Amino acid sequence: MTALDRQARLAGFLYLLICLVGPLRLIYIPSTLFVSGHPAETAANIAAHETLFRWGMAGDLFIGTVLIFVVLALYRLFKPTGPTLAGLVVILGGLLPSAIHFINIANDAAALILVKGAPFLDAFTQPQRESLAMLFLRVHREVITAAETLWGLWLIPLALLVWRCGFLPRMLAVWLVLNGLAYIAQSVAGFVMPQLSDSLDGICFPLQLGEIAFMLWLLAFGARRNILMNLPKSM
């Protein structure tokens, strides 16, 4: 196994960690604990499953940290191909999204404080605290919608690097571009045309498997030249 191959597999492994932990706060907790339009039920669910909610916060901390190591591994992998593009991958795919994850935890923390109650919140009635908690959870979701722009933008320079590198299939580059455009479309629609968000999700889902395919390829095959994507030069 070459050094390049090891670096590719390391990037794939770190990427896998994010894929495993990410759905906890992004999908599982909202679908399990949050009841749209019902602050009291949502607050009761959070109070009854406080540990699960806190694990969601810990998951965001974990992702915000591991993201940095993912993009650094990708930077080392692709720097010889294009240092400027690799730098964009670090900024758009690591530094900025990581900061958003850490900042967004404050919204969950505020919601949890409101649900649990505290002496300094006695000026608010329980329904008011529950409504404020719902507000912070909604802000958390809106921040995620905004972050989807970055989730999409970083995949564009990454796709260009995959296309140029010569040791990954170019079909992955095309898929990553489509994946990135899907995220950007969802982010824009979330603010401009929120009524289309649900229907857009179904269209974008298969496109957003590009990152999964990229991660699995790195894990399974590493960095190998002339596999599927490149014909031997003699041909």
Buried (B, 14 or more C-beta within 10 A) or exposed (E): EEEBBEBBBBBBBBBBBBEEBBEBBBEBBBEEBBBEEEBBBBBBBBBEBEEBBBBBBBBBBBBBEBBBBBBBBBBBBBBEBBEEBBBBBBBBBBBBBBEBBEEBBBBBEBBBBBBBBEEEBEEBEBEEBBBBBBBBBBBBBBBBBBBBBBBBBBBBBBBBBBBBBEBBBBBBBBBBBBBBBBBBBBBBBBEEEEEBBEEBEEEBEEBBBBBBBBBBBBBEBBBBEEEEBBEEEEE
